[in-house]
Every structure is written in structure tokens, then in C-alpha cells.
Amino acid sequence: MKTSRRNFIKSAGSLTVLFSLDHTGLLASVTAGQDPELPGILRRTPAVSAWLEVLADGSVRVFTGKVEQGQGLCGAIAQVTAEELDLKVSQVEVVIADTRRTPNEGFTGASSSTENSVLSVRYAAAAARRELMDLAAVALGVPSETLKMLDGKILQKSGGHPLSFFELLDGRKLKSEVRLPLHLKPKEQYRISGKAVPREDFKRMIIGGEMYIQDLRFPGMVHARTVSPPAYDARLLSFDETGLRKAVPVLKTIRDGSFLAVICEDEFQAVKAQRHLAQQVKWSVLQHKSTSLPVPELLKSLTVASSKVKTAPVPFPEGIPAIRSSYYKPYVMHGAIAPSCAVARYADGLLEIWTHSQGAYPLRDTISDLLKIPAAQIQVTCLRGSGCYGHNGADDAAAEAALIAMAFPGRHVRLQWSREQEHAWEPYGTAMYMELEAILEKNGRISHFRNSIWSDTHYIRGNPGYLNVAVLRDAPFERKKNPSGSGGYRNADLYYTVQNQTVTANFFNGPLRTSNLRSLGSYANLFAVESFMDELSDHAKIEPFDFRIMHLEDQRAIEVLDKLKHKVAGLPKQKNTGMGIAFCRYKNSAAYIAVAAQVKVHPSTFKITLIKLWAVIDAGEIISPDSVVNQIEGGMIQAASWTLFEKVGFEQQTVQSRTWTSYPIIRFNDVPEVEVEIISRPNEKLQGVGEIAMCVTPGAIVNAIAIACGQRIRNLPVGDQLSIKNR
């Protein structure tokens, strides 16, 4: 007997938990009359039946439109669900972004998943608990106050026959909505939240289990490779398909304008075909006038759209001597350990895509526009990718796989980028240039501060024109000018108490394609700000910790600095060794962090040894301490790699950093010891920590170098500047 999806779900007696955000990833505005204490997602979707699914064995399945990227999101969701419903963590399954199963939560990013999604799950699970207890009270004929929950069942506190969640539903969905007042479990009764819970996903990583998009295989799957142009503006003239087929057994060759791909039964055959084509294909490349300008000067020479981010009540006095410094951060890449990959299948009018994109629904809508297919005929399933925070090549690989699958219907097509393609064609974190000025009063306080920033965009998602393939096709999409803003001036204004602040942002369209990379503009802006704070403290002849604290009024900010000061107070002073610090409140509104770095500068070679990094953080309530520590440790190490080693080399629109040799990253023998302390505040708001360590690590490192050898590093990476001195 045929049945509809709706009737099947109704008959299964399920309760579904989901989060909802539109594809921009922004919370909906608060509607008048609604309770402002509820998370915005719940104000949009208050029905409890939209948030959890109770399974026949009494366990609970949670659906999230967000993506697990190693930050421990799934673990945190499982913990709060298990806490409110008195389950074991092992009884909670979390399903990440999938357009067939989960809600539209837009993109995962900005350290917002914890404070939005995890909190919403907690509220929804609490509402589910209230209704389930009421159902059990009716079924057992006793007051709900005499009942307790335990491992997916409800029973009387005095004992007796338990009823499972599934039995209580009896084919019905819960009817209540998440409305305040709502009784959350008291924090003092927590068994799971705030505790370290072993992560099952780590076990799979350690043993090399199948968990990433790169591991995905289907029966009868074929393999595809693309041949990329040598530069952004190169266009395909010709290739020898006859010679290719003589050299390699090819199922199909696909050409659409300058997009060129091959499909083979075997993966190695596809690689051989790709290499064969790469050697004999002919491209046209536009000739550009070469420039010998250093990149910082190049950025300042570009046409900009300027906007005043912050205006001081008292303008910066031009006639008074000021302290001035400028700082530069180069283009950097995500450097994902495994190159981007996607699988697609087109059959019977349905396009299925498996991807490690950060947003299932936004990617679906973009590919719908790209391929002129209704969004309802596209299904996108997100899996983890191996090593990425931000917008790397995942969306590009997914779009290319979709285009190839449309030309070769009926079978799963797996597209794997090469290392060279990943390095040369992902969207980078933009280069930035910052000019800072300040005036100090006689007591050492900052009276005026001015910051001018030059940045390309940190966000290009949202239309097909951002995809590589979109501009290569016969009917190309226009690649619009990059939008201004988009995180470029994040943390450019001081969180310190300085009344007269002026911040100006200058946005340009640079030579390389740029988009989201972990922490957006905060990494460069706080590198500049926290380096400048040390320079100012030196001018004021006030110790760096004290100089920062005297400019703070927020007691939580002062406490993280005080605790860090205590941790490093006993460090022995050694020749050619220095300890530097940096502080921020991420976005000037989220979590707090203070970082210290200890470095040694070898006098004969000027080689830097990063000895140790310390961090003290305050992210409000902590759900999973291990996940928080993991993210902070990983963030500091990644930021250390950017700071010491990383930059994208390019000439005009041709990227030259296409290997790990030409784009070095931190290696195991350079990784420092790392120590993280968490200030837990159970009664404060949840805050994400995925990006906060990136922002302060560079300032701490360069401040330590200045103390160790007297050289102030203002242009990154550090290795470039010290090697110049060494020469």
C-alpha cells in the first residue's frame, strides 16, 4: 500500500528536533510580542515536534542543519539533549546538514553554532521533557511530580513499571511549542553538561575509519578529474581528445567552455588522463603589466570603497605628535590536509550531491542557479572534510561534480581535486594592511586611537558567480565585485576603554579570489592592535599586562589577563628568550581570551623556536571542556603556522604556491607545548570558541620576539622578516 511521507512519519510516532536559519546564516529579527529570551531560531520554529525524533528503542535522533568540522558540535548537542531528557550520551544520535532530513540553518561558521544551535536544543529538549512527563502522568494516573526520567523511560520515583518515550507517543507527535516560562534542569543537577565525555569520532580518526567525504564510496561509482587553467583568466583553446583515448581508457570527456573533465572507471586511470591532458592542452592567457610593488603597497594602490566604521566624539588631533605603526598580513590558504572532494549522481531528474561544504541548503540553491535545475530536484548531504575551518574548495568541487554527473547520468561520479588544484584554486584568506595611530596622555593612558584598514572581502558565498566553474563555462556567470564589509573590520576597534576611536575600512577587489577563513578579519586586526598595544606600553614605560588592564573596565576581561599573568609569572629569564602576551574579546561581544607565547630567537640564524603557548579563556557556560580545549589548542597551533610560515605566492593572477614546499606550514617538530585554562561560568551565556584563539596568537608571538631580540615584526609571516635580517 502506498503512503505519503507525511502519513508515514505520523504513523511512526516521532518527535523531531531541528534548528532553522535562513541560508544567509543570520538569525531572523525578533517579532514584536515574542519573548526575547528565547533563541531566535526557536522564535521562528517553536513547535517541539520540529526538533527531535524518538526512535523505537527509546533513543533520540537530533537533526542539525549545521556541520561538524571537528569542533565537537555533535558532542555538545548530544550532551545537552541527554542532560535534559536524562539519557545516556550514547542514546543520542546527531545528524548533520542534509536537505532531505535536516532544517535549513545556513552556513556553519563565526563560532556561533554553540551559542545558537546548542542552546536551542537545550530549550527544545526541556519542552519535550515537560510534555512527556505530562503524558506519563496521565498514563500512570499519578502526579507528574512523582515521576522521573531514566535512559529513555519514565517511571514513578517509588518504582513500578516504566514507560518508554516511544510507548508514550503511541503514534502521535508531541503537540506543544517551546514557550517561556520553561523549566530547565538546574545547573547543580547536571550529570553530563560541563563534563568531559569521550568522543567516539576520535576513535574512528585514530584507527583510520571511514568518516570523511574522501572515504565515501558507492557500488559502480566512476571517477572524474578536471584540468584546471594555469591562471584565473586563462581560457581553453584546444586539446587532443584522440590522443587521450589512445593513452587512457576514458568513459567520457566533458568540455563546457574552458571547463575540462574526464571520467574513467578506475581512479588511477582518471589521474593518468588528467596528467596527459595537462601536458598537451593549450590555453590562452591574458598578458598583464607586471608590477614590482611589494604586496602592502599594491593593496594600498588599488581602488577602494571606504566607509567609516567608528567615529570619535573628539577628532584625532593632527598637530600633536602621535605614535604610528603599520602592519601587514599576506594572503593565506586553508591548507586542508585532504584536497577537496565531492560525489554526485544524476538520475530520473534528481541530482544528489555529497559534499564537505559548510552549508547544505545554500549550496543547493547556488547549484540550482548554476545548472538551472529547481532546488526541489537537488539533494545535498554534508559529510566531514579532512581539515578545514572556512570556505575552501568544497563548494567548487561539489559544483564541478554536479556538472559532470549531469553529463554522465545514472552512476555515482566521484571528483577528487589534486593537491596542486587545492592550493591554486581554493578561495584564500585575504591579505590585509593596517595603519594604527595613537596619542598617549602623561599618565600613559590612550587618549585617541585611529585605525585604517585595507582588506578584500571575507565572504563571497551566495551566488553562482563565486564558483570557479561558473566563469569557465560557455555561458559564464559574471563574477561580481566583492562586497564590502564581510568581517574585514572585525575587532579593528579597541575593546579597551578609549573614548576617542576612529576606524576606517578601505575595501578593494584584489588579484586573488578570497572568502571565509577562520576568524575573518580578526586575525589581522588583532595582530595589529595587540602588537600596537605592546608598542604603546613600551612608550608609556608600563608593563604590558598592567597597560592592558588599566585600559579595561570589564571584570571578566581583567580576570583572564590576571590569571594568565599568574601562570607565566615564574618563568625564568633566559638569554635570547622572550615572553609576549595578547588579549581580545572576540567580535568585542563574545568569548574572552588571553594568550602568552614564549619564544627563543637563535642569534646566529635568527631561527624562531616557539617554546610554549598558554591561553586563559572565558566562554561563559561550558558544555564540553575537552572540545573547548581541543579547539583552543588547534587554533593556537594553526595561528602559529600562519604567523611564522604561511603566505600565498603569486604573480598577477597566477598562484605559485601549489605544493607544501612552496607553501610551508608548521610541522610536528615546530609545534610548541600548549596549555589552556578555562574559566567556567555556568550562569553566563554560552559562547563559541572555534575562532577566538586565532586572533590573539600572532600578537603574543611577535611581542615575544620583540622582547627576545629587540626586533619588532610588523609584516607577516615572521620567517620572511627574520630571514631578511639574517641576510
C-alpha positions in Angstrom: 0.0 0.0 0.0 1.4 3.4 -1.0 1.7 6.0 1.7 2.8 9.6 1.8 6.0 10.7 3.6 3.7 12.8 6.0 1.5 9.8 6.8 4.5 7.5 7.3 6.1 9.9 9.8 2.7 10.4 11.6 2.3 6.7 12.0 5.8 6.2 13.3 5.0 8.4 16.3 8.1 10.6 16.2 9.3 13.8 17.8 11.8 15.7 15.7 14.3 18.3 16.9 15.7 20.8 14.4 17.2 24.3 14.2 16.2 26.7 11.5 18.1 29.6 10.0 17.8 31.1 6.5 20.6 30.5 4.0 22.3 33.7 4.9 23.2 32.2 8.2 21.8 35.2 10.1 19.2 35.0 12.8 15.7 36.2 12.0 14.8 39.5 13.5 12.7 39.4 16.7 9.0 39.6 16.0 7.1 42.1 18.2 5.4 40.4 21.2 7.6 37.3 21.3 9.7 36.5 24.3 13.2 38.0 23.7 14.9 35.4 26.0 14.3 32.5 23.6 17.0 31.9 20.9 16.0 33.4 17.5 15.8 30.0 15.9 13.1 28.9 18.4 11.1 32.1 17.7 11.0 31.0 14.1 10.2 27.3 14.8 8.6 26.9 18.2 7.0 23.5 17.6 8.6 20.8 19.7 7.7 18.3 17.1 10.2 20.1 14.8 13.2 19.3 16.9 13.7 15.7 18.0 12.9 12.2 16.7 12.3 9.5 19.2 13.2 6.0 18.0 11.6 2.7 18.8 14.4 1.7 21.2 13.8 4.9 23.2 16.9 6.7 21.9 16.7 10.2 20.4 17.9 11.4 17.0 18.7 15.1 16.7 18.8 16.8 13.3 21.0 19.9 12.8 21.5 22.0 9.7 25.0 22.8 11.0 28.1 20.9 10.0 30.6 19.1 12.3 34.1 20.2 11.4 35.9 18.7 14.3 34.8 21.4 16.7 32.8 19.0 18.7 29.4 20.3 17.8 27.7 16.9 17.6 29.1 16.0 21.0 27.8 19.2 22.6 24.3 18.7 21.1 24.3 15.1 22.4 25.3 16.3 25.8 22.6 18.9 26.3 19.9 16.6 24.8 21.0 13.7 27.1 21.1 16.1 30.1 17.5 17.5 29.7 16.0 14.1 28.9 18.0 12.1 31.4 19.5 9.9 28.6 23.0 8.4 28.2 25.0 10.3 25.7 25.2 7.1 23.7 21.4 7.2 23.3 21.6 10.4 21.3 22.3 10.4 17.6 23.1 13.7 15.8 22.6 14.0 12.0 24.3 17.0 10.4 23.2 19.1 7.4 21.2 17.2 4.8 18.5 18.8 2.6 16.4 15.6 2.8 16.4 15.3 6.6 17.6 18.4 8.4 16.4 22.0 8.6 18.0 24.9 6.8 20.5 26.5 9.2 22.6 28.2 6.5 26.3 28.1 6.9 28.3 26.8 9.8 30.8 29.5 11.0 31.6 32.5 13.1 31.8 30.4 16.3 28.0 30.7 16.5 26.9 27.1 16.5 27.3 26.6 20.2 25.5 29.8 21.3 22.7 29.4 18.7 22.1 25.7 18.0 23.2 24.0 21.2 21.2 26.4 23.3 18.1 25.9 21.1 18.4 22.1 21.5 18.5 22.5 25.3 15.3 24.6 25.3 13.5 22.2 22.9 14.6 19.1 24.9 13.3 20.8 28.1 10.0 21.4 26.4 9.9 17.8 25.2 10.6 16.6 28.7 7.7 18.7 30.1 5.2 17.2 27.7 6.5 13.6 28.0 6.2 13.8 31.8 2.6 15.1 31.5 1.7 12.2 29.1 3.2 9.7 31.5 1.3 11.3 34.5 -1.9 10.7 32.6 -1.0 7.2 31.5 0.0 6.1 35.0 -2.7 8.1 36.8 -0.2 9.9 39.1 1.0 13.5 39.5 4.0 14.3 37.2 6.0 15.4 40.3 6.1 11.8 41.4 7.8 10.7 38.2 11.4 10.6 37.0 13.1 10.0 33.7 15.9 7.5 33.2 17.5 6.2 30.0 14.6 6.8 27.7 11.9 5.7 30.1 9.6 7.4 32.7 8.7 5.7 35.9 7.5 6.5 39.4 10.1 7.6 41.9 8.9 4.8 44.2 9.3 2.2 41.5 6.9 0.3 39.3 6.6 -0.4 35.6 8.4 2.1 33.4 7.0 3.6 30.1 9.4 4.3 27.2 9.2 7.6 25.3 8.2 5.6 22.3 5.3 3.9 24.1 4.0 7.2 25.4 3.8 8.7 22.0 1.8 5.8 20.6 1.9 7.0 17.1 1.4 10.7 18.0 3.7 13.6 17.6 4.1 16.0 20.5 1.9 19.0 20.2 3.4 21.6 22.4 5.6 24.6 21.5 8.7 25.9 23.1 7.4 28.8 25.1 8.5 30.5 28.3 8.4 30.1 31.2 10.2 26.8 30.7 11.8 24.8 33.4 15.4 23.8 32.5 17.2 21.3 34.6 19.0 23.2 37.4 22.7 23.5 36.7 23.6 21.9 40.1 21.8 18.7 39.0 23.9 18.4 35.8 25.4 14.9 35.2 26.8 15.4 31.7 26.9 19.1 30.6 30.1 20.7 31.7 31.8 17.3 32.0 34.4 15.6 29.8 32.7 13.0 27.6 34.8 10.7 25.4 34.3 11.5 21.7 33.5 8.4 19.6 34.6 10.2 16.4 38.2 10.4 17.7 38.4 6.6 17.8 37.4 6.4 14.2 40.0 9.1 13.3 42.8 7.2 15.2 42.1 3.9 13.6 41.6 5.4 10.1 37.9 4.6 10.0 35.7 5.8 7.1 34.3 9.2 8.2 35.3 11.9 5.7 33.9 12.8 2.3 37.2 11.5 0.8 36.3 8.0 2.1 32.9 7.8 0.5 32.4 5.0 -2.0 29.3 3.7 -3.8 28.8 0.5 -5.9 29.5 1.1 -9.5 31.0 4.5 -8.9 33.1 6.1 -11.6 36.0 8.6 -11.1 36.4 12.1 -12.5 39.3 14.6 -12.7 39.3 18.1 -14.0 42.1 20.0 -15.8 42.5 23.5 -14.3 43.7 26.6 -16.2 47.2 27.9 -15.3 45.7 31.3 -14.2 42.3 32.8 -13.3 42.0 34.5 -16.7 43.3 31.6 -18.9 40.9 30.1 -21.4 40.9 26.8 -23.1 41.9 26.8 -26.8 42.2 23.2 -27.7 43.1 19.6 -26.5 43.8 16.3 -28.3 40.9 14.0 -27.4 42.0 11.4 -29.9 45.5 11.1 -28.4 43.9 11.0 -24.9 41.8 8.0 -25.8 44.8 6.2 -27.2 46.7 6.7 -24.0 44.0 6.0 -21.4 40.6 4.2 -21.4 38.2 7.1 -20.9 34.5 6.8 -20.4 33.7 10.4 -21.3 35.4 13.7 -21.9 33.5 16.8 -20.9 34.2 20.3 -22.2 32.0 23.3 -21.4 33.8 26.4 -22.5 37.1 26.3 -20.6 35.9 23.6 -18.1 37.5 20.3 -19.0 36.9 17.0 -17.2 37.4 13.3 -17.8 35.6 10.3 -16.4 37.1 6.8 -16.0 36.1 3.5 -14.4 39.3 3.4 -12.3 40.7 6.3 -10.2 44.2 5.8 -11.3 43.1 5.9 -14.9 41.4 9.2 -14.2 44.6 10.6 -12.7 46.6 9.4 -15.8 44.0 11.0 -18.1 44.2 14.3 -16.1 48.1 14.3 -16.4 48.0 13.5 -20.1 45.6 16.4 -20.8 47.5 18.8 -18.6 50.7 18.2 -20.7 49.1 18.8 -24.1 46.2 21.2 -23.6 46.6 24.7 -24.9 45.4 27.8 -23.0 45.2 31.5 -23.8 46.5 33.7 -21.1 46.0 37.5 -20.9 49.1 39.5 -20.6 49.2 41.8 -17.6 51.5 44.6 -16.9 53.9 43.3 -14.3 54.3 45.2 -11.0 57.3 45.2 -8.8 55.4 46.8 -5.9 55.5 44.9 -2.6 52.1 43.5 -1.7 51.3 46.0 1.1 52.0 48.9 -1.4 50.0 47.0 -4.1 47.0 46.8 -1.8 47.1 50.5 -1.0 47.3 51.3 -4.7 44.1 49.6 -5.6 40.8 51.4 -5.9 38.9 51.2 -2.7 35.4 51.7 -1.3 35.8 53.4 2.1 33.5 53.5 5.0 33.7 55.0 8.5 33.3 52.1 10.9 33.7 54.2 14.1 33.9 57.9 14.6 35.5 59.5 17.6 33.5 62.1 19.5 36.7 64.2 19.6 38.6 64.0 16.2 42.1 62.8 16.1 44.3 65.9 16.8 46.6 66.3 13.8 49.0 68.8 15.4 50.1 66.6 18.3 52.9 64.1 18.0 51.4 60.6 17.6 52.7 57.1 17.8 52.3 55.4 14.4 52.8 51.8 13.1 51.6 49.8 10.1 51.1 46.1 9.9 50.6 43.6 7.0 49.2 40.1 6.8 49.6 38.2 3.5 47.2 36.0 1.6 46.9 32.7 3.4 45.1 29.4 2.5 43.1 26.9 4.4 45.7 24.2 3.7 43.2 21.4 4.2 45.1 18.1 4.8 43.0 16.3 2.2 42.2 18.1 -1.1 38.5 18.9 -1.8 36.2 16.1 -3.0 32.6 15.5 -3.9 30.3 12.8 -5.2 27.3 13.4 -7.4 24.7 11.3 -9.2 22.0 12.5 -11.6 19.2 10.1 -12.4 15.5 10.4 -13.2 15.5 14.2 -12.8 17.1 14.1 -9.3 20.6 15.4 -8.7 22.2 14.1 -5.5 25.4 15.6 -4.1 27.6 14.6 -1.2 30.0 17.3 -0.1 32.0 18.8 2.8 30.5 22.2 2.2 29.7 24.3 5.3 26.1 24.8 4.1 23.8 22.2 2.5 20.9 24.5 1.7 22.9 27.5 0.4 25.0 25.2 -1.8 21.8 23.6 -3.1 20.4 27.0 -4.0 23.6 28.0 -5.7 23.9 24.9 -7.8 20.2 25.3 -8.7 21.0 28.7 -10.2 24.2 27.4 -11.8 22.6 24.4 -13.6 19.1 25.8 -14.0 17.5 22.9 -12.0 14.7 23.5 -9.5 16.1 23.3 -5.9 13.5 20.7 -5.1 15.2 18.4 -7.6 18.6 18.7 -5.8 19.6 16.8 -2.6 22.7 17.8 -0.8 24.2 15.7 2.0 27.1 17.1 4.1 29.9 15.0 5.4 33.1 15.9 7.2 36.1 17.1 5.3 39.6 16.4 6.4 40.9 19.6 7.9 39.2 22.9 7.2 37.7 25.9 9.0 36.2 28.1 6.4 35.3 28.3 2.7 37.8 26.1 1.0 37.4 24.3 -2.3 34.4 22.2 -1.1 31.7 24.2 -2.9 33.7 24.3 -6.1 34.3 20.6 -6.1 30.6 19.9 -5.5 29.6 22.2 -8.3 32.0 20.5 -10.7 30.9 17.1 -9.7 27.3 18.1 -10.3 28.1 19.4 -13.7 30.0 16.2 -14.6 27.2 14.0 -13.2 24.6 15.8 -15.4 26.7 14.9 -18.4 27.1 11.3 -17.3 23.7 10.3 -15.7 22.9 7.1 -13.9 26.0 6.5 -11.9 27.8 8.0 -8.9 30.6 10.2 -10.0 33.5 10.9 -7.6 35.5 14.0 -8.2 38.8 14.4 -6.3 40.9 17.5 -6.6 44.7 17.2 -6.6 47.0 19.0 -4.1 48.0 21.5 -6.8 44.4 22.3 -7.5 43.5 22.8 -3.9 46.4 25.1 -3.3 45.8 27.1 -6.5 42.0 27.3 -6.7 40.6 27.5 -3.2 39.4 30.9 -2.0 42.1 32.4 0.2 42.0 34.5 3.3 42.7 38.0 2.0 45.8 40.0 2.5 45.3 43.0 4.8 47.1 46.2 5.6 46.5 48.2 8.8 47.8 51.7 9.8 47.4 52.5 13.5 47.9 55.7 15.4 47.5 56.8 19.0 48.2 59.6 21.4 49.2 58.9 25.0 48.5 61.1 27.9 51.2 61.8 30.5 49.8 59.1 32.8 50.2 56.5 30.0 46.5 56.3 29.1 45.5 56.3 25.4 43.5 59.5 24.7 43.0 59.0 20.9 43.2 55.9 18.6 42.9 55.7 14.9 42.9 52.6 12.7 42.8 52.5 8.9 42.3 49.1 7.3 42.7 47.8 3.7 41.0 44.5 3.0 39.4 42.4 0.3 36.2 40.6 1.1 36.0 37.8 3.6 32.7 36.4 2.2 31.7 35.6 -1.4 29.2 32.9 -1.0 25.6 33.3 -2.1 25.6 33.4 -5.9 27.0 31.1 -8.6 29.5 33.7 -9.7 31.8 32.8 -6.8 32.4 29.3 -8.2 35.4 28.6 -10.4 33.3 26.6 -12.9 30.7 29.4 -13.3 33.2 31.7 -15.0 34.7 28.9 -17.2 31.6 27.7 -18.9 30.4 28.5 -22.4 27.7 30.8 -20.9 29.7 32.2 -17.9 28.3 33.9 -14.9 29.5 37.3 -14.1 31.9 37.4 -11.1 30.5 40.5 -9.4 32.7 42.9 -7.4 33.4 41.7 -3.9 31.0 43.0 -1.3 32.4 45.5 1.2 32.4 44.7 4.9 32.1 40.9 5.3 34.2 40.7 8.5 37.1 42.9 7.3 36.9 45.3 10.2 36.0 42.7 12.9 38.0 43.6 16.1 39.5 46.6 14.4 38.2 48.9 17.1 39.6 48.6 20.6 37.7 46.7 23.3 39.9 48.7 25.7 38.3 51.8 27.3 39.4 54.5 24.9 36.6 57.1 24.2 38.1 58.7 21.1 38.4 56.0 18.5 38.2 56.4 14.7 38.2 53.3 12.4 38.1 53.5 8.6 37.7 50.4 6.4 39.0 50.5 2.8 37.8 47.6 0.7 39.4 46.6 -2.6 39.0 44.0 -5.2 42.3 42.2 -5.1 44.2 39.9 -7.6 43.2 36.7 -5.8 39.8 35.1 -5.0 39.1 35.4 -1.3 36.4 34.2 1.1 35.9 32.9 4.6 38.9 31.8 6.6 38.9 31.1 10.3 38.2 34.4 12.3 37.9 36.5 9.1 39.5 40.0 9.7 40.0 39.5 13.4 43.3 37.6 12.9 45.0 40.6 11.0 43.3 43.3 13.0 44.2 41.9 16.4 47.7 41.1 15.2 48.0 44.8 14.6 46.1 46.0 17.7 47.9 43.8 20.1 51.3 44.4 18.6 50.5 48.2 18.8 49.4 47.8 22.5 52.8 46.4 23.3 54.5 49.3 21.4 52.4 51.8 23.3 53.1 50.1 26.6 56.8 50.5 25.8 56.4 54.2 25.0 54.4 54.6 28.3 57.0 52.6 30.2 54.3 50.4 31.7 54.4 46.6 31.9 52.3 45.0 29.1 49.8 43.2 31.4 49.3 46.4 33.5 49.0 48.6 30.4 46.1 46.5 29.1 44.4 46.1 32.5 44.5 49.9 33.1 42.5 50.3 29.9 39.8 47.8 30.8 36.6 48.1 32.8 35.1 44.7 32.1 36.0 42.5 35.1 35.8 39.3 33.0 38.4 40.7 30.7 40.6 41.7 33.6 40.3 38.2 35.2 41.5 36.4 32.1 44.6 38.7 32.0 45.2 38.3 35.7 45.0 34.5 35.5 47.4 34.5 32.6 49.8 36.8 34.4 49.8 34.4 37.4 50.5 31.4 35.1 53.6 33.0 33.5 54.9 35.0 36.5 57.5 32.4 37.5 59.1 31.9 34.0 62.9 32.1 34.4 64.5 34.8 32.3 66.9 33.3 29.7 69.1 34.9 27.1 67.6 35.3 23.6 64.2 34.2 25.0 61.1 36.3 25.4 57.5 36.0 26.6 54.8 38.1 24.9 51.0 38.4 25.5 47.9 39.4 23.7 44.2 39.7 24.7 40.8 40.1 23.0 37.1 39.7 23.4 36.1 38.1 20.1 34.0 40.4 18.0 34.1 42.7 21.0 31.0 40.9 22.2 31.7 37.2 22.5 34.2 35.0 24.4 37.3 36.3 26.1 40.9 35.0 25.7 44.4 36.0 26.8 47.4 34.2 25.3 51.1 34.2 26.2 53.8 32.9 23.9 57.4 32.0 24.8 60.0 32.1 22.0 63.7 31.7 21.6 65.5 33.5 18.8 68.7 31.8 17.8 71.2 34.6 17.3 73.3 33.0 14.6 70.5 32.1 12.3 67.5 34.1 13.6 65.5 30.9 13.6 62.5 31.1 15.9 61.7 28.3 18.3 58.2 28.6 19.6 58.6 27.0 23.1 55.2 27.2 24.6 51.7 28.8 24.3 49.4 29.5 27.2 45.7 30.5 27.0 43.1 31.5 29.5 39.6 31.7 28.2 36.1 32.7 29.4 33.4 31.5 27.1 30.6 31.6 29.7 28.9 28.2 30.3 31.0 25.3 29.1 29.2 22.2 27.8 32.2 20.1 26.8 35.5 21.1 28.4 37.5 18.7 26.2 36.1 20.2 23.0 36.8 23.7 24.2 40.4 22.8 25.0 40.8 21.0 21.6 39.6 24.0 19.7 41.8 26.4 21.6 44.9 24.2 21.2 44.2 23.7 17.5 43.5 27.3 16.9 46.7 28.5 18.5 48.8 26.0 16.5 47.1 26.9 13.3 47.6 30.6 14.0 51.2 30.0 14.9 51.7 28.4 11.5 50.1 31.4 9.7 52.2 33.8 11.8 55.6 32.0 11.4 55.4 30.4 7.9 52.5 30.9 5.7 51.9 33.2 2.7 50.5 32.6 -0.8 53.0 33.5 -3.5 51.5 34.8 -6.8 52.3 36.8 -9.8 49.4 38.8 -11.3 46.6 36.2 -11.3 48.8 33.1 -11.3 49.3 31.4 -7.9 52.8 29.9 -7.4 52.3 28.3 -4.1 51.0 24.9 -5.3 52.8 22.4 -3.1 53.7 22.1 0.6 57.3 23.0 -0.4 56.2 26.4 -1.8 53.6 26.9 0.9 55.2 25.6 4.1 53.1 25.0 7.2 54.0 24.2 10.7 55.5 20.7 11.2 55.4 18.5 14.2 58.9 19.4 15.3 57.9 23.1 15.4 54.7 22.6 17.4 55.0 24.1 20.9 53.8 22.9 24.2 50.3 24.2 24.7 48.4 24.9 28.0 44.8 26.0 28.2 42.9 27.1 31.3 39.1 27.6 31.2 37.2 30.0 33.4 33.8 28.3 33.7 30.8 30.5 34.3 27.8 28.2 34.3 25.3 31.1 34.7 26.7 33.1 31.8 25.7 32.8 28.2 27.1 30.0 26.0 29.8 31.3 23.6 31.6 29.6 20.7 35.3 29.2 20.8 36.2 27.9 17.3 37.9 31.1 16.2 39.0 33.1 19.3 42.5 31.6 19.6 43.4 32.6 16.0 43.1 36.3 16.8 45.5 36.7 19.7 48.2 34.2 19.0 50.1 36.3 16.4 50.3 39.3 18.6 51.6 37.2 21.5 54.3 35.6 19.3 55.6 38.8 17.7 55.5 40.6 21.1 57.7 37.7 22.5 60.1 38.1 19.6 60.5 41.8 20.2 61.4 41.0 23.8 63.8 38.2 22.8 65.8 40.0 20.2 64.6 43.6 20.0 63.2 43.3 16.5 59.6 44.4 16.1 57.8 42.3 13.4 55.1 44.2 11.6 54.8 42.2 8.4 53.9 38.6 8.4 55.0 35.8 8.1 57.7 36.2 10.7 60.1 33.9 8.9 60.3 36.4 5.9 61.3 39.3 8.1 63.9 37.5 10.2 65.4 35.9 7.1 65.8 39.4 5.6 67.7 40.5 8.8 69.8 37.3 8.6 70.8 38.1 5.0 
